Amino acid sequence: MRAAGRAVRARLRDRIAASDPGLLRLTAGLRTVGAIVLTLAVLSLLGADVHLLVAGAMAAMVATFAIREKQLGAQAVTLALGLPVALASVSLGAVLNTRLVVGDVFFVVLIFCAVYGRRFGDRGTALGLIGFQVYFLSLFVGATVDTLPELCGAMALAFCSSALMRFAVVPATPTGVLLRLRLAFRARLAQLVSAQVELLDAPADEMDKALAAVREGTARLHETAMMIQGRLEEGTPDESAARLVQRRIADAEIAAERLGLLLLTARSAERADTLTLHLPGAPAPSLSGPAVPDEAGATLRRDLRALHALVLRAGSGDTGTGLAHVRNRLLGYRDEENLPPASAAVQDVFRGIGESARAVLGLRIALDGPQDESDDSPATARSREELDAEDAAIDGGEEADQEEQRGLRRPTTRAAVQVAVGSSLAIVGGELLSTQRWYWAVLTCWIVFLNTASTGEILVKGYRRLLGTVFGVVAGILLAGLVGTHTWTAFALVLVLIFAMFYSAPLSYTLMSFFVTAMLGLLYTLLHTYSLDVLVLRIEETALGAACGVVAAALVLPVRTDRRTDELLGTVLERLAEVTEAAVGQLSGGPADELLDKARDLDQALADLRAATQPLIHPVTPLRTRRHTARYVVALLETCAYHARTLAATAELLPTHPSIAADPRLRGAAGRTVRNIETIAVRVADEHAGAQVETGPSIASLLGSDAGTPRYGRITDRVLRHLERLDEAVVGLARPLGVPVAAPKG
């Protein structure tokens, strides 16, 4: 019974970890709700009225969610600085509340400063957010000079409650967050392997569904790897430890993605295209049969499930003879003589399982430290030696400084000017709609500019906020009718909605807006200002604020979506060329480079491009051809990034693996690929450029390696395969981007 209970708890823990990597959303929700509850409890004991309770609750929420630094010391400093900012903001709000023109002018200036403060990093962003939100709070509760002392006291209490929750009750140290992210990576890796097992046995009519699950699992695993990358510096004791974790995470991600591709190839009538794993909605390739046949197929299913179990127990501290036996068997597939009799494609899957098991072993060592080696087989001992040699070779590196834009070209300055103009329009229009609640339009205008960089992004965000607001108003009407005059019931529902708001924020902006609006309906009920007209006015002000934001973004220092995506596309291509050239250079015998850092820079650039293309691929976009083109280009770039990451990881093995040796011929053979990437980048930057993409013989034929090269020996098949796939994907980018392709030279 106890063993069964532990298994159930472990499965539940893994599911939670996979759905909320690092428990970041759960922590944010609990911390915010806890700060509000503590503030309300103290204020109620002091006999505060409802207006003060609402002000304290909103201040506690702002003081909690505004702080974004990762180090606890930096959080404490920002929180301490935020209190005087909040006190000054609420005081000015109370004084200027009745002075129409002066108050409006100050609000616009405050908005400009709050957005401009983002250039100073997380602290500047947090202080600007606190200043704006607290001023808005003063307008919402109708702050006056007479009530200012009580309001300032509530502010101070709210900040103290936030500090108590942040540093004592629900702490989140960088080391602890990174540890939870590692566990989330393991859980998502196990989910991906489970989806791959389903892919192996999926019948023809469910193949597309199984492939979609593998595709989603691959994307979720990559997302977690990027989250870990962003917290390595703060969460590890030194540079060497950070690079060790970075390397092991990269190895496991690459091995898992490659295993999925090999499984797809084993199920297909021909070698599967890597693009199939990255293009949403792409149909599964034609199948060679109902499933992998004969005894090898049964062994393959058994070993995939064994790999799944091995992943789940990696980093959990579990040890034992059974685990060692499974690990030894899977690692044995790295030796050619241990491969079961089967077709070449199925044998490739067994090799992929062996490489995945090696990656899991490296991940376990990175998470748990040195392991018991008494039950190691020769294959496992060799894998440990390889991992130890790689660990010894890991060294720190420095990042190059990036050129900073100045003046109105600086994104923060441009956004500050745009939001100031948009807010001015929102103030004028909002007061025409309502002299009492015009600030809702200003709030929407402010929010649609947060974390956006182009007119299209602002339009999509405004649309999502309006959609969430409309549905939230309906929910607010229903909840207000149910609550009636029961104050504490309303507050309890407010807390539930606030938690839901923070938990859903990273997943869906529309859903978050829904919870915000439903919560506001309850707050109006508490303030005895609730009516159907008020909630309808909320929709009108939201629509007006979103429209003002779009107008300002389109007319004032505009950044068109096409221009924004072209800039980011150029950055991705530049990073891709750097990774490819550096990896091929090292594989050709050149000096060692910081390849994994370059690969992660490529991944980050690609993530930025993916976010920027959301307006182009949104379902309401009328330009269907452009939407399909954007999806196809991003999928091709993800395919290129996968092959470049794999080449970089392989190149870093050169100093420590005797089975991999440098081949000087690679530099010349891969030169065409790098030139093509640079050609496409030039054409993206200048559509009138006359450069053409080159085509020609395969890279394997350029090396004279089409025959006679032992599989998986020295550079050989795997590197050549990735180089050829990369070369094909780069040439494939030319057509959707309008780059001419030169005919092969005869």
N, C-alpha and C positions, 0 to 999 in steps of 0.2 A: 504494500500500500504506500509506504513512504517513497519507494522508488518511482511508483506511478505518479505520485504527487509532485515529486521533483521534476519528472519528465514534462508534466503538464505545465508547471511553472516555467520551465525552461522554454517550452514552445511559446507560451504567452509572452515571455520576456523578449524572445527573438522577433515575434510579430510586432510588438510595440517598437522595438529598436529599429526594425526595417521600415515601419510606416512613419516614424518620426526620428530620423538620424540625429544622434546626440541628445535626444529628448529636448531639443531646443524649443519646439513649440509648446510642449507640456510645461517646461520650466517657465517660459514667458507667461503662459496663462496662469499658472499657480502663483507665481510671484506677483503678478498684477492684481489678481483677485485677493490674495492674502493682504497686500498693502491696503486695498480698499476696505476690506473687512476690518482690519485693525484700526484704520482711520475712523470708520463709522462707529465702531464700538466705543472708542474714546470720546468722540463727539457726542454720542447719545448719552453717555454717562455724565457729560458736562451739561446736558440739557439743551443742546444746540437745536435750532429750528431746521425745517426741511431744506431751506435755501442753503444753509451752511453745510448740511450733510451732503447735498449734491455737489457743492463747490469742493468740499474735501475729497469726495470720491473721485471727481474728475481730476483734481490736482494729483492725487496718489497715482492715478492711471498714467498721467503725463510724466510724472517723475520717474516712473518705472520703465515705460517703453521707450523713452527718449534716449536713455543711456545705452550705447552700443559698443563701447570699448571691451576688449577681451580680458585685459589684466585688471584684477580687483583694485589695485592702487589707483590706476587711471580712472576707474569707475567712481571711486570715492572722491577724487578731486573734482570730477565733472559734476557729481551730485552736490558737492559742497558749493561749487560756483553756481549751480542751477538755482539754489534757494534765493540768493539775492536777486538774480535775474527774474525769478518768479514774483518776488515781493515788489520789485520795481514795476514789473509789467501789470500786476493787478492794481497797484496804486495808481498808475497812469490811466488804466482803464476806468477806475472809479472816478478820477478827477475829470477825465475827458468825455465821460459817458454822455453828458448833456450838452457838450459843445460840438455841434454837428460838423462844421468845416474843419476845425482844428483836430478833432478826434479822427476824422476820416483821413486827413493828411498824415497824421502820425501813424495810423494803421498801415498805410501804404509804405511809409518809410520803414516801419518795423518789418513788414513783409520782405522788402528789398534786403534789409540787413540780415534777416534770418536765412534767406536763400543764399546770399553772398557768403555767409559764414561757413558754408559747406566747403569752401576752398581750404579751410583750416582743419579739415579732417573730421573724425568722429566727434571730437569735443565741440568744434564750431557748429557742426550739424545739430548736436544735442541741445546746446544753449539756444540756438536759433529756434528750434522746435519748441522748447520750453517757453521762450518769450512769446512766440506767436500763440500757442495753445492756451496759455494762461490769460493773455489779453482777450482771446475769444471767450474763455470761461467767464471773465468779468462781464462781458456783454450778455452772455447766456443767462447768468443768474441775476443780472441787473445790479451790479455792484455800485454802491454809493460811498461818498466820503464818510458818512455816519457808520456804515457797516464795515469800513476798512480794517479797523483793529481786529474784529472777529475773523475777517477773511484772511488777514495775514497770519493769525494764529492757526487757522485751519491749514494754510499753506505749509507752515513750519511743521505741523503735526503730520501732514501728508508726506513730506520729504523724509521725516524721521521714520515713519512707518515703512516707506519704500526702502530706506537704508537697512532697517532691521530685517525685512524680508530678503533683501539682496545679499546681505553679508552674514546673516545668522541662520535664518529659517530655511531659505531655498538658495544656498550658495551654488555658484557654478564657476569653479576654477578652470583655467585653460587646460590644465592637465586632466581634470575630470571630464571635461567636455570632449577632449581628444580621445580619451579612453572609451567613452560611450560611442563616439563616431567610429572607432575601430570595431567595436562590437556590432554596430549597425552595418558596417561594410561586410563583416562576416555573415550576418543574417541575410543581407541582400545577395551576397555571393551564393549562399545556400539556396535562396529562392530562384536564382538564375539557373543553377544546376538542376533544380527540380523542374523548371520549365523546359530545360533541354532534354530531360528524361521523357517528358510528355511529347516533345517534338519527335523523339525517336519512334514512338509507338503511335503517333497520330494517324488516323485513316485519312484517305485523300480528301474527303469532304470537310475535315476539320483541320487540315494542314495550315490554312491561312490563319486560323485562330491560334494554333500552337505557335506559329511563327511570330504572330503579333505579341504573344506573351514573352517569347525570348527577346524580341526587339525591345519591349518595355523593360524587361529585367536588365538588359544590357545598358540601357539609358539610365536606369535608376542606380546601377552600380557605379557608372561613370560619375553621376551626380554626387554620390557619397565620396568618391575618390577626390573630387574637386573640393568638397567641403573640408576633408582632412587636409588637403594641401594648403588651404587658407588658414589653418590653425596650427600647423606644425611648428612655426617659429616660436609661438607663445607657449605651446603645450609640451615641448620637449626640453630636456635640460641643456642640451648643447647642439651645435650644428651637425656633429657626426650622427647623433641619435636621430635627428630630424631627417637626415638624408637616408638613414637605414630604413625608417618607416616609409619614407617616400618611395624607396626602391622596391620594398616588399609589396606595397599597395599597387604600384605600377605593374610588377610582375604578375600578381594575381589577376588584375583587371585584364591585361593582355592575354593571359593564358585562358581565362574564361571566355573572352570574346572569340578567340581563335577556336576553342573547343566547339562553340556554337556553330561557327562557319563550317568546321569539319563534319559535324553531325548533319548539317543541311546538305553538304556535298554527298555524304554517304546515303542520304535518302533520295537524292536527285538522279536524274538520268545522265546529267553532265555536271561538271564542276560548278558549284554555286558561285554566283557573283557576290562579292563582298557588299556591294551597294544594297543588296536585298536586306541586310541586317540594319541598314541605316535610313532607308526611305520609308516613311510611314505609308501604310496602305499598299506597298508593293506586293504583288501576288507571289505566292510560293512557287519555286521552280517545279517543272514537271517531275513526277516521281518515277523511280525505276521499278518500284514494286510496293506492296502494301506495307512493308517494314524491312528492316535489316534481317535477312533470313538466317536459317540454320543455327548450329551450336554457337558460332561466333556472336550471333545476335543476342542469344541468352546471356553469354558471358559479358557482352557489352552492357546490357541492362543492369546486370548484377554490379558491375564495376562503377557505373554511373551512380547507382544508389549508394555504393560504398564511398564514392567521392563526396556525395552529398552529406553522408554521416561524418566523414572526415572533416569537412568544412564546418559543420555545426559544432564539433568538439574542439576545433582549433581555437586557442585562446581562452578556453573554458577551464583550463587546469586539469582536465581529465587525462588520465594515463592508464595504461594497462596493456596486457599481452594482446588482447583482441584488437585494440586500436593499432598497435605496432604491426600486427600481422596484415591488417588491411593496408596500412601505409606502405609496408614493404612490397606487397603484391602490386600496388598501383605504380610505385616508383620503378618497379622492375620493367615496366613497359618502355622505359627510356632506353633499354637495351634491345637491339634488333632480334636477338635470339629468343627473347621472351614473348614476342608477339604471336598471338594465336593465328592459325591458318585462316585467311580471309582475303577478300579483295583488297586492292591497294587503298581504296577510299576508306574501308572499314579499319584497316591497320593504321591509317592516319588518325582515326578517332582514338584508338588505343594509345598512340603516341601522345595525342593531345591530353588524354587522361593522365598519362605519366607526367607531362609537363605541368598540368594543373596541380597534381599532387605535390610536385616539387615546390610550386608557388605557395601552396597551403602550408607546407613544412616551413618555408622561409617566413611566412606570416606568423606561424605559431611561435617560432623562435623570437621574432621581433616583439610579440605580445607577451610571451611568458618567460623569455630568457632561455638559457641552456636547458636541454632536455636529457632524460635518461637514454643512453645510447646502447644499453646492454642487449636489446633485442634487435638491433639493426642488422639488416641484410647487407651484402656487399653493395647493392645498388643504392640503398639508403645512406650507407656510410660515404659513398662517393658524392651523393647529393649534398650531404652535410659539409664535406670538404669544399665543394664548390661554393656553397653559401658562405662558409667561413672566409674563403679567399676573397669573395666579393665584399664582405663586411670589412675586411682589413684594407681593401682598396678604396673604400668610400672616403671622400675628402670634401671639405666645405668649399664653397665658391661665393663670389660676390656678384651682385646683380648690377648691371649697367644702369646708370642714371638716364632717365628719359627726358627729352626736351619738353619744357613746359610752355604752353601757349599763354599769351599775355593779352591784356586789354579786353575788348569785346569778343575776341576769339576764345577767351577762356570760358569753358562751359558754365561755370558757376556765375560769372559776371553776366553772360548772355541770359541765363535762366532768371537771374535776379531782375534784370531789366524787363524781361517778358512777363514775369509774374506780377511785377509792380504795375505794368500797363494793364494786364488782364484784371488785376484786383481793383484798379481804379474804375474800369468799365463795370465790374461786378458790383461795386459800391453804388454807382449811379443807378444802374438797372435794378439792383436789389432794393434800393430805397423807393423806387417807383412802384415796386410790387408790395413792399411792406416797410414802413418806417421803423418797425419794431424788430423784425427778424431778417434784415438785409444781410447780416453777417454770414448766413448760410451760403449765399452765393459766393462770398469771398473765400469761405472755407473750401468749397468745392474747387474753385479756381486754384487755390494754393495746393490742394492735394493732387490735382491732376498733373502738376509739374514735378511732384516728387518722383525721383528715380526714372525720369523720362528724358529723352534727349532729342526727339524729333517730333514734327507736327503729327505724323501718323501715330506715334506712341501715345501722344496726348489725346488724340481723337479716340483711340481705342479705350484708353483708361477712362475718359469722360463717359463714353457709352456704357462701359461696365458699371461705373458708379451710378449712373442714372437707372440702369436696369435693376441693380441691387436695391436702390432707394425705392423704386416703385413697388417691388415685392415686399420690402421692409415696411412700407407704409401700411400695406394690407395686414401684415403680421402685427404691427403696432396697434392698429385699430382693434384687432381681435384680443390682443393681450391687455390693452387698456380696459376693454369691456369686462374681461375676466377679473382683473385686479380690483377695479372700482376704487374704493377709498382705503384699501388695506396697504398701508405704507411699507411695512416690513416685507410683505409678500412681493410688492413691487421691487424693493431693493434686492430681494433674493433672486428674482428673475433677471434683474439688471446684472447681477454677478454672473449668472449662468450665460447670459448673452455676451458679456465681456470676455469670459473665458473662451467661448466659441469663436468670438471675433479674433482673438490672438491665435487660437489654434488653427483657424482656417486661413489666416492672412497669407501665408506663403503659398497656399494651394490655389486659392481663387479670390481675386479682388472683388468679383461680383458678390460672392458669398459673404465676404467680410463687410461689404457695404450694406448687405441685407441685415446682418446682425447689428451694425451700428445704428441703422435707422429704426429697427425694432426697439433697440435700447432707448433711443431718444424719445420714442412714443411713451415709454414708461416714465422717463424723466419728466416729460411734460405733465404726465398724470400726477407725479409727486409734487410738482410746482403749481398744480391746479391751473395750468394754462392749456390743458389738453382740449382739443376739438378736432373735428374732421377737417375744418378749414385750415387749421395749423398744419396738419400733416399733408394736405394737398399743396399748401404753400411751400412746404419742404421740397416737394417734387419740383415745383416751378423754380424755386431758388437754385436747386441742384442743376436743373437743365440750363438755367441762365449762367451759372458759374462755369459749367463745363463749356458752354458756347463761348464765353468770354475768354477762357483759357485757350481754346482752339483758335479764336480770332487773333489773340495776341501772339500765339506761336506762329501763325501763318503770315502775319504782317510785320512783326517786329523781330528783326534779326533772325529770320526763319532758317531752320535747318530741315530741308526736305527729307522725307524718308529715304528716297532714292540716293540722295547725297550721303546721308548718314550710313546707309548700308554699303555704299560703294567704298567709303572710307574704311569701314570695318572689314570689308572684303579684302581691300588692299593690305590691311594689317595681317589678316589671316594668311594670305598668300606669302607675305614677307616672312612670317614665322614658319610657314611650311617649307619655304626654300631654305631658311636657316637650319632647321632640324634635318632636312634631307641632306643638305650639303655637308653638315657637320658629321652626321651618322655615316654617310658614304665615305667621307674623308678618313674617319677613324677605322672603318672597315677596310679601307685601302692601305692602312699602315700609317696614317697621319697621327698627329699628337692627340692626346685625350682632351675631351671637351666636356662642359657641363650639359650633357645631352638630356638628362631627365628634366632639368630646369627649363631648357629650351622647349622640350615637349609639353611641359605644363603651361608655359607661356602660350604655346599654340592652342592648347585646350581652352585656356581662358579667353583668348581672342575669338575662338570659335563660339564659346558660350555667349560672349557679347554680341556677336553677329546673329546668333540664333534668337536672342531676345529682341534685337532691333528689327528682325524680319517679321515679328508677330503681327504688325499692322498689315503686312502684305499677304499673310496666310490666314488671316482671320476669316471665319465662315461668312461674315457679312460683306467681305470684300467683293465688289462687282466684277473686278478684273480677274476672271478665273485663270486665264492663261498665265498672267503674272504670278498668281498664287501657286500654280503648279511649278512654274519655273523656279520660284524662290525655294520651294520644298526640295526640288530636285538638286539645285545647286548646294544647299546646305547638306543634303544627304551625301552628295559626292565629296564635299569637303570633309565630312565626318569619316568617310571611307579613306580619304587621303591621310587624315590625321591618325587613323588606326594603323595604317601601314607605316607611317613615319614614326609613330611611337614604338612599334615593334622593331623597326630598324635601329632606333636609338637604344632600346633595351638590349638588343643583340650586340651592338657595337660596344656597349659597356662591359660585356662579358669577355672581350678579347684578352685583357691582361690576366684573367684568372682561369680560363677554360682552354685546356690544350686541344680540345676537339674543334675549336674555332680559331682560324688563323686569318690574318689579313691577306687580301688579294688586291694588288695594285691595279689590276685591270678594271676594278669596279668604278674607280673615279671617272675614267673616260666613258665607260658604258652608261653610267647614270648621269653624265653631264647633260645629256639631252633633256632629261626630266627636269633638272634644275632650271635649264634655260627656258623650258616651256612654262614653268611656274612664273618665272620673271617676266616672260612675254605676256602672259595673261594679266599679271599685275600692272604692267605698263598700259595695256589696252583698257583695263578698268579705270585707270587714272586719266587716260586720254583716249577717247573713243575714235579719234582721228589717227592714232598711231598706226603705222603700216606693218608692224611686226606680225609674223605668222608662227603658228605652232608647228613644230616639226614632227614628222612621223617617220617610221623606218622599221628595220628589223627588230626582233625582240631582243631584250637585254641578254637573255641566255645565249642567243646565237652570236651576239657581239663578243661574248666571252668564250665562245667555242665550247659551251657547257651543255649543249642539248643532249649529249649522250656521254656515257662513260664516267659520269660524276656520281659517286656513291651518295645515296640519300642521307641527309642529315649528317654528312661528314664535312668538316671544315666549313667554308662559306656556303657553297653548294645550294641545294634545292630550296631551303626555306628562305634564305636571304634573296635569292633570285626571284622566288615567287612573289615576295612582298615588293621588290623593286619593279617587277613587271606589272603587278596590280596597281601600284602607285602611278607608274607611267601611263597605263590605260585610263585610270581615273582622271589624271591631269588632262590628257587629251580629250576625255569626255566632257570636261568643264568648258572647253572651247565653244562647243555648239550653243549651249544655252546662254553663254555670255557674249555671243556674237564675235568671237575671235576667229579669223580665217585659219584654216588648216592647210598646210602645204602638202602637196602630193608627195608620196614617198619617192625618194631618189632611186631611179633605176640604174 
